Amino acid sequence: MLELFQITGSTSFAVRAALEEAGAEYATIDVHPRRRDEIAGFALVNPLKRVPALRDGDVRVYETSAALQYVAERFPEALLAPLPGDPSAAPTSGGSRGSATPSTTRGSR
Ligand SMILES: N[C@@H](CCC(=O)N[C@@H](CS)C(=O)NCC(=O)O)C(=O)O
């Protein structure tokens, strides 16, 4: 089962929200901020011993953005984000005034 190493009130919440939104089966492993060495295997999942971190079988992911991307790709049916190669993920002009700010859109599938 997919495991989320987390600290309540940290950016772990974003990954947990994505897992919930995806309807994923997962377990949470609570990391105490000052006792991170007590969690068996945590350093193998994230050598920096920071949260969030995910373990999914042999796959280990850390950094919030990478974990969010992993969840989106692992559960594509949840449509959490455009997937690599999805033409609807192409940057747009950002509005009628032609802003140069990149943004992404998600089309209906
Ligand atoms: N750049 C990392 C930052 C991770 C990070 O600093 N996490 C904090 C919680 S928000 C943490 O693990 N703090 C515990 C510590 O550094 O001791 C990310 O985006 O995931």
The ligand as an SDF file (V2000), in Angstrom:
LIG
                    3D

 20 19  0  0  0  0  0  0  0  0999 V2000
   11.1980   21.5820   -0.4920 N   0  0  0  0  0  0  0  0  0  0  0  0
   10.5610   20.5860    0.3410 C   0  0  0  0  0  0  0  0  0  0  0  0
   10.4430   21.1270    1.7400 C   0  0  0  0  0  0  0  0  0  0  0  0
   10.1150   20.0400    2.7030 C   0  0  0  0  0  0  0  0  0  0  0  0
   10.1200   20.5250    4.1200 C   0  0  0  0  0  0  0  0  0  0  0  0
   10.8930   21.4160    4.5050 O   0  0  0  0  0  0  0  0  0  0  0  0
    9.2490   19.9360    4.9150 N   0  0  0  0  0  0  0  0  0  0  0  0
    9.1450   20.3150    6.2990 C   0  0  0  0  0  0  0  0  0  0  0  0
    7.7000   20.3160    6.7240 C   0  0  0  0  0  0  0  0  0  0  0  0
    6.7730   21.5290    5.8660 S   0  0  0  0  0  0  0  0  0  0  0  0
    9.8880   19.3120    7.1470 C   0  0  0  0  0  0  0  0  0  0  0  0
    9.9680   18.1420    6.8580 O   0  0  0  0  0  0  0  0  0  0  0  0
   10.4050   19.8040    8.2300 N   0  0  0  0  0  0  0  0  0  0  0  0
   11.0730   18.9680    9.1710 C   0  0  0  0  0  0  0  0  0  0  0  0
   12.4840   19.3840    9.3170 C   0  0  0  0  0  0  0  0  0  0  0  0
   13.0400   20.0400    8.4180 O   0  0  0  0  0  0  0  0  0  0  0  0
   13.0310   19.0330   10.3310 O   0  0  0  0  0  0  0  0  0  0  0  0
    9.2000   20.2300   -0.2330 C   0  0  0  0  0  0  0  0  0  0  0  0
    8.6230   21.0320   -0.9730 O   0  0  0  0  0  0  0  0  0  0  0  0
    8.7120   19.1400    0.0240 O   0  0  0  0  0  0  0  0  0  0  0  0
  1  2  1  0
  2  3  1  0
  2 18  1  0
  3  4  1  0
  4  5  1  0
  5  6  2  0
  5  7  1  0
  7  8  1  0
  8  9  1  0
  8 11  1  0
  9 10  1  0
 11 12  2  0
 11 13  1  0
 13 14  1  0
 14 15  1  0
 15 16  2  0
 15 17  1  0
 18 19  2  0
 18 20  1  0
M  END
$$$$
